[in-house]
Amino acid sequence: MGQNSRISMECNRTSDEEIKELYSHYLKNPSISTDSRNIKQGDIFFALKGENFDGNEFVFKALELGASLVVCDNEEIIQRNNLLNERNNLLNQRKKIFFCRNSLTTLQNLAKYHREQLSTTIIGITGTNGKTTTKELIHCVLSKKFKTLATKGNLNNHIGVPLTLLSIPQDTEIAIVEMGANHLGEIGFLCEIAQPDMGIVTNIGTAHIEGFGSVENIVKTKKALYEYVKTQSQKYSHIFVNIDDEFLKNETYDKKTTYSLKNQANIIAKATTQNAYAQITYQNQTITSSLIGIYNAYNILAALTIGEYLKVEFELIKQAIEEYTPSNNRSQVLKTENNTLILDCYNANPSSCKAAIESFANTEAKNKIVFMGAMKELGEVSKQEHQNISELIQSKNFDRVVLIGEEYKDVASKGIEWFATSEELKTYLIENKISSSTILIKGSRSTKMEVLKDVL
């Protein structure tokens, strides 16, 4: 069969045929990569497209590095690269090149098909704040009793969820799959791929409102996880509800477990802090975490609730939560030679910033300083929300406050310092050292607030 005939035939294959053929190869080589720079021997490389790149350009590089198969969707690029590089003869490599109509859709369909072959119970998790920390805590708790797997980092979007699913071995008992969204309908779409048996929504706030268009759309999108679980007939279907959240408290389903720090619920705990670390008391037992900020009490309680429902012994739940050490600039405490840093700069939105400020205000420490980076994707409400945060910080009488980002330029209250970027502030701090202080560092990832820790 000639080269062009093969390409034409493969581009016209039905989706079911594609997936079945791909899956047979995946079972022999169950490792997926979307980055040609990190190819390991035997990986299946999916050539995905981004705003500034096309993975099809790197198909032959992936093969050279040891990919067992490449999945691509741009015939023109493949033909051109092959002609430019004679050592990579397409006819010789044809068994390792899999043409399809759309590489991303094929990745998603392969992940969905794999999920359908699994007997694994999947717990879906979404929410505005705390979902990654809660996911990690749930994983730690359930790992005390079950063979578990959880989303790595925050691979929680239309690419990350399929990659997570395809990393689940057949013998996994429970997988915790994080789902993120910044546009209407995304959680429902991810549920169709991951097909969760259980679901938890940590809370609902106004993050990414620019993409959603309204608070109502945020609520609808996040609660799509619950709506999906409710349609499942499996005996394992169950939802976990934070009834202290205004948008979740009235959630109805006959297979639900509620939890609360303030109201009547199936699982009730009391939140306190010890040396700024979040802790909860449940049935006269205290769990003290290594997570800074009382707002993390809900994340701890969520993990406790799911552990209790799945009959993990309380002592193991307590042990798991107390052993967990935060990383990646999420609720971390870092003691340097000169200061104590509270790093909470992985993400920022109005509700998480307010929680961090309130918690820091209640923390016993001397020389308290706040470095607050801008919040992104707030659309028309951005100026007002930044104004609100500025006023809240001002009301707490911290020893020093510095706001970072153009969004804060026109709303910084009197007595509050302002810098355009974190790099500018870093340069200033090199010449103007700070010592003997406790410093809250908070902001969206794009503000890169973590660079400050190097000079503090």
C-alpha positions in Angstrom: 0.0 0.0 0.0 1.4 3.4 -0.9 2.1 6.1 1.6 -0.7 8.5 0.5 -3.3 5.6 0.5 -2.4 4.7 4.0 -2.8 8.3 5.2 -6.1 8.7 3.5 -7.4 5.4 4.9 -6.4 6.2 8.4 -7.8 9.7 8.3 -11.2 8.3 7.4 -11.4 5.6 10.0 -14.3 5.7 12.5 -13.6 6.8 16.0 -14.4 3.4 17.4 -11.9 1.7 15.1 -9.3 4.2 16.1 -9.8 3.8 19.8 -9.8 0.0 19.7 -6.6 -0.1 17.7 -4.9 2.5 19.9 -6.1 0.8 23.1 -4.5 -2.5 22.1 -1.2 -0.7 21.7 -1.7 1.3 25.0 -2.1 -2.0 26.9 1.4 -2.9 25.9 2.8 0.6 26.4 0.7 2.3 29.0 2.6 5.5 29.2 1.4 8.7 27.5 3.4 11.9 26.7 2.3 15.2 25.1 5.8 16.8 25.4 8.4 15.5 23.0 11.1 16.9 25.3 10.2 14.4 28.0 9.8 11.2 25.9 10.7 7.9 27.6 11.3 4.6 25.9 8.0 3.1 24.8 5.8 6.2 25.4 2.9 7.0 23.1 3.3 10.5 22.0 0.2 12.6 21.2 0.9 15.6 18.9 -1.3 18.3 20.4 -1.7 21.9 19.2 -1.4 25.0 21.3 -1.5 28.7 20.7 2.2 28.8 19.9 3.1 25.3 18.9 2.0 22.3 16.9 3.1 18.9 18.3 3.0 17.5 14.8 6.3 19.3 14.2 8.0 17.0 16.7 6.7 13.6 15.6 10.1 12.4 14.3 11.9 13.8 17.3 9.6 11.7 19.5 10.3 8.6 17.5 14.0 9.2 17.7 13.8 9.4 21.5 12.0 6.1 21.7 8.3 6.6 21.4 6.6 3.4 20.5 3.8 5.3 18.7 2.9 8.8 17.7 -0.6 10.0 17.3 -0.8 13.0 14.9 -3.4 14.9 12.8 -1.5 17.1 10.4 -0.5 15.2 7.2 1.1 18.2 5.6 3.6 18.7 8.4 4.5 15.0 8.6 5.1 14.8 4.9 7.2 18.0 4.9 9.4 16.9 7.8 9.9 13.5 6.4 11.1 14.9 3.1 13.5 17.2 4.9 14.9 14.4 7.0 15.7 11.3 4.9 16.8 9.2 7.9 13.2 9.3 9.1 11.6 7.4 6.3 7.8 7.5 6.7 7.4 4.1 5.0 9.8 2.5 7.4 8.1 4.2 10.4 4.5 3.8 9.2 3.7 1.3 11.9 4.6 3.8 14.5 2.6 6.7 13.1 -1.1 6.9 13.8 -3.0 9.5 11.8 -6.4 10.7 13.1 -8.8 13.6 12.6 -7.9 15.3 15.9 -5.2 14.3 18.3 -6.8 15.9 21.3 -10.2 14.3 20.7 -8.5 11.0 20.2 -6.6 11.4 23.5 -9.9 12.1 25.3 -11.7 9.2 23.7 -8.9 6.8 24.5 -9.0 8.0 28.1 -12.8 7.5 28.2 -12.5 4.0 26.8 -9.8 3.1 29.3 -12.0 4.4 32.1 -14.9 2.1 30.9 -12.6 -0.9 31.2 -11.7 -0.1 34.8 -13.5 -1.4 38.0 -11.8 1.5 39.8 -14.1 3.8 41.9 -13.5 7.3 40.7 -14.0 10.3 43.0 -14.4 13.5 41.1 -13.4 16.8 42.8 -14.0 20.4 41.8 -14.6 23.7 43.4 -13.3 27.3 43.4 -10.8 27.0 46.2 -8.9 24.2 47.9 -9.6 21.4 45.4 -5.9 20.5 44.9 -5.1 20.5 48.6 -8.3 18.6 49.3 -7.5 16.1 46.6 -4.0 15.5 48.1 -5.5 15.1 51.6 -8.2 12.6 50.4 -5.5 10.7 48.6 -3.4 10.5 51.8 -6.4 9.3 53.8 -7.6 6.7 51.4 -4.1 5.4 50.7 -4.1 4.1 54.3 -6.7 1.4 53.3 -7.0 1.3 49.5 -4.7 1.1 46.5 -5.3 4.7 45.2 -4.1 7.1 42.6 -4.7 10.9 42.4 -4.3 13.6 39.8 -0.7 14.8 39.7 -0.3 18.4 40.5 -3.2 20.3 39.0 -3.6 18.4 35.7 -7.3 19.1 35.9 -8.3 20.4 32.4 -9.4 18.9 29.1 -5.8 17.5 28.7 -4.9 16.8 32.3 -8.0 14.7 33.1 -7.4 12.3 30.2 -3.7 12.0 31.1 -4.7 11.2 34.7 -7.2 8.5 33.6 -4.6 6.9 31.3 -2.2 6.7 34.3 -4.6 4.5 36.3 -3.5 0.9 36.5 -6.1 -1.8 36.3 -5.7 -2.8 39.9 -6.3 0.7 41.3 -9.2 0.6 43.8 -9.9 4.3 44.1 -8.8 7.2 41.9 -9.3 10.9 42.9 -9.6 13.0 39.8 -9.4 16.7 40.0 -11.5 18.8 37.6 -11.0 22.5 36.9 -13.0 24.9 34.8 -12.9 28.5 33.6 -15.8 28.4 31.1 -19.4 27.3 31.2 -20.0 23.5 30.7 -16.4 22.3 31.3 -17.0 20.2 34.3 -19.9 18.4 32.6 -17.6 17.7 29.6 -14.9 16.3 31.9 -17.4 14.1 33.7 -18.3 12.5 30.4 -14.7 11.4 30.1 -13.9 10.5 33.7 -17.4 9.1 34.6 -17.0 9.7 38.4 -18.9 7.4 40.8 -18.6 9.9 43.6 -18.3 13.7 43.7 -17.3 16.5 46.0 -17.4 20.3 45.3 -15.2 22.1 47.8 -17.0 25.4 47.5 -18.2 27.9 44.9 -16.8 31.5 44.5 -16.2 34.0 41.8 -12.9 32.8 40.3 -12.6 33.0 36.5 -15.9 34.9 36.3 -14.6 36.6 33.1 -14.8 33.2 31.3 -18.1 32.1 32.9 -20.0 35.4 32.4 -21.9 35.2 35.6 -22.0 33.7 39.1 -25.0 31.6 38.0 -22.9 30.0 35.3 -20.1 29.3 37.8 -22.6 27.5 40.0 -24.1 25.6 37.2 -20.8 24.5 35.9 -19.4 23.4 39.3 -22.5 21.6 40.3 -22.5 19.6 37.1 -20.3 17.1 38.9 -23.1 16.4 41.4 -25.6 16.2 38.5 -23.5 13.7 36.7 -23.1 11.5 39.8 -26.9 11.6 40.4 -27.5 10.0 37.0 -25.3 7.0 37.8 -27.0 3.8 38.9 -23.9 2.2 40.4 -24.2 1.2 44.0 -21.1 3.3 44.7 -22.6 6.6 43.5 -22.4 9.2 46.3 -21.9 13.0 46.8 -20.2 14.9 49.6 -21.6 18.3 50.4 -20.2 21.3 52.3 -23.4 22.7 53.7 -21.7 25.8 55.0 -21.4 26.9 51.4 -24.3 29.2 50.3 -24.5 27.6 46.9 -24.2 24.0 48.0 -26.2 23.9 51.2 -29.5 22.9 49.6 -28.1 20.1 47.4 -30.5 17.1 47.5 -29.7 13.5 46.8 -30.5 10.3 48.7 -26.9 9.2 48.6 -25.1 12.1 50.2 -23.0 12.9 53.2 -22.9 16.4 54.5 -20.1 18.1 56.5 -19.9 21.4 58.4 -18.0 23.6 60.7 -21.0 25.7 61.6 -24.3 23.8 61.0 -26.0 20.5 61.6 -24.6 17.8 59.3 -23.6 14.2 59.1 -20.0 15.1 59.9 -19.5 18.1 62.2 -16.2 19.5 63.4 -14.8 22.6 65.0 -12.0 24.6 63.5 -9.1 26.1 65.4 -5.5 27.1 64.8 -2.3 26.2 66.6 0.6 28.5 65.8 -1.2 29.5 62.6 -1.7 25.8 61.5 -5.2 24.6 60.7 -6.7 22.0 63.0 -10.1 20.5 63.5 -11.7 18.8 66.5 -14.0 15.9 65.7 -15.7 13.7 68.3 -13.3 15.1 71.0 -10.2 14.2 68.8 -8.0 16.9 67.5 -6.2 16.7 64.1 -3.4 19.3 63.7 -2.2 19.8 60.1 0.9 21.3 58.6 -1.4 23.6 56.5 -1.2 27.3 57.3 -4.5 29.1 57.7 -7.8 28.2 59.3 -9.5 28.3 55.9 -7.8 24.9 55.3 -10.0 23.4 58.0 -12.7 22.7 55.3 -10.1 20.9 53.2 -9.2 18.7 56.2 -12.8 18.1 57.0 -13.6 17.1 53.5 -10.9 14.4 53.6 -12.1 13.3 57.0 -15.7 13.0 55.7 -14.7 10.8 52.7 -12.5 8.7 54.9 -15.3 8.1 57.4 -17.7 7.2 54.6 -15.3 4.7 53.2 -14.7 3.3 56.6 -11.0 4.2 57.1 -10.2 3.9 60.8 -10.1 7.3 62.4 -6.6 6.9 63.8 -5.4 6.3 60.2 -7.3 9.3 59.0 -5.7 11.5 61.7 -2.3 10.1 60.9 -2.6 10.7 57.2 -3.7 14.3 57.6 -1.0 15.1 60.1 1.7 13.5 58.0 0.7 15.5 54.9 3.2 18.2 54.0 2.1 21.0 51.6 4.2 21.8 48.6 4.2 23.9 45.4 3.6 27.2 47.2 0.2 26.1 48.6 -0.3 27.0 52.3 3.3 26.5 53.0 5.3 27.9 55.9 9.0 28.5 55.0 11.4 29.7 57.7 14.4 31.5 56.1 17.4 32.9 57.9 15.7 36.2 58.2 11.9 35.7 58.2 8.9 33.4 58.4 7.1 33.2 55.0 3.5 32.0 54.5 3.5 31.0 50.8 0.0 30.8 49.3 0.8 32.0 45.8 -0.3 29.2 43.6 -3.7 30.8 42.9 -5.8 33.8 43.9 -9.4 34.8 43.6 -11.6 37.0 45.8 -12.7 34.3 48.2 -9.3 32.8 48.7 -7.7 36.2 49.2 -10.2 37.2 51.8 -9.8 33.9 53.6 -6.0 34.3 53.6 -6.1 37.8 54.9 -8.6 37.0 57.7 -6.5 34.0 58.8 -3.3 36.0 58.7 -4.9 38.7 60.8 -5.8 36.2 63.4 -2.3 34.7 63.5 -0.2 35.6 66.4 3.1 37.0 65.1 5.2 40.1 65.3 5.9 42.4 62.4 3.2 41.1 60.0 3.7 42.0 56.4 1.4 41.3 53.4 2.6 41.0 49.8 -0.6 40.7 47.8 -0.5 40.0 44.0 -3.3 40.7 41.6 -6.2 38.4 40.8 -6.8 37.5 37.2 -9.8 36.6 35.0 -12.3 38.7 36.9 -13.7 40.6 33.9 -16.0 43.6 34.7 -15.8 43.1 38.4 -12.0 43.2 38.6 -11.7 46.8 39.8 -14.3 46.4 42.5 -12.9 43.1 43.7 -9.4 44.5 43.9 -10.8 47.5 45.7 -12.5 45.2 48.2 -9.3 43.4 48.9 -7.3 46.6 49.3 -9.9 47.9 51.8 -10.0 44.6 53.7 -6.2 44.6 54.1 -6.2 48.2 55.2 -8.7 47.4 57.9 -6.5 44.8 59.5 -3.7 47.1 60.5 -0.9 45.0 59.4 2.6 46.4 59.9 3.2 46.7 56.2 1.2 46.0 53.0 2.5 45.9 49.5 0.2 45.3 46.5 1.5 44.0 43.2 0.0 44.2 39.7 -1.6 46.8 37.5 -5.0 45.8 38.8 -4.1 47.3 42.2 -2.5 50.5 40.9 -5.6 52.7 41.1 -7.2 51.1 44.2 -4.4 51.0 46.7 -5.4 52.8 49.9 -3.4 55.4 51.5 -0.3 54.0 53.3 -0.2 50.9 51.1 2.8 50.5 48.8 2.4 49.4 45.2 4.7 47.8 42.6 3.8 46.9 39.0 5.4 43.4 39.1 6.9 41.0 41.6 10.2 41.3 39.8 10.3 45.0 40.5 9.5 44.4 44.2 12.2 41.7 44.3 14.8 44.2 42.9 13.7 46.7 45.6 13.9 44.1 48.4 17.5 43.3 47.4 18.5 46.8 48.4 16.0 47.1 51.2 16.2 44.0 53.3 13.4 42.8 55.5 14.1 40.8 58.7 12.4 39.4 61.8 9.0 39.5 60.1 6.2 37.1 59.3 5.2 37.6 55.7 2.1 36.5 53.8 2.8 36.1 50.1 -0.4 35.6 48.0 -1.3 36.1 44.4 -2.3 34.4 41.1 0.3 32.3 39.4 0.8 34.8 36.6 2.0 37.4 39.1 4.9 35.0 40.0 4.9 36.0 43.7 7.1 33.0 44.5 10.2 34.9 43.2 10.1 37.0 46.4 11.1 34.1 48.7 14.6 34.2 47.2 15.3 37.6 48.8 13.4 37.2 52.0 
